[in-house]
Amino acid sequence: MNEEITISGNRIYIVFESVSFYSAEQRVDRVCALPVSYVTKLTKK
């Protein structure tokens, strides 16, 4: 499984792939995009 996290502007992008990525017929990575402000709110408790 390959995972990457990057920040671009005011967004955090998380890219990950399925465990069976290499044996799948159609290889699809998944991307989640979150506002940086959403993540920083979680740590301000």
C-alpha positions, -999 to 999 in steps of 0.1 A, spaced: 0 0 0 13 34 -10 3 65 9 13 102 4 3 134 21 9 169 6 -2 204 14 -10 227 -15 -24 262 -7 -51 258 20 -58 221 12 -43 188 25 -43 160 0 -41 124 11 -35 98 -16 -38 61 -9 -43 29 -29 -60 -4 -22 -40 -32 -7 -47 -53 -38 -38 -24 -61 -13 -44 -82 -36 -74 -88 -67 -53 -96 -81 -52 -131 -87 -14 -128 -61 3 -106 -76 33 -88 -59 55 -63 -81 74 -39 -76 110 -30 -91 128 0 -88 166 1 -94 185 34 -91 221 42 -61 228 64 -84 247 88 -104 215 94 -73 196 106 -60 224 128 -94 227 145 -90 191 156 -57 199 175 -69 231 193 -86 215 223 
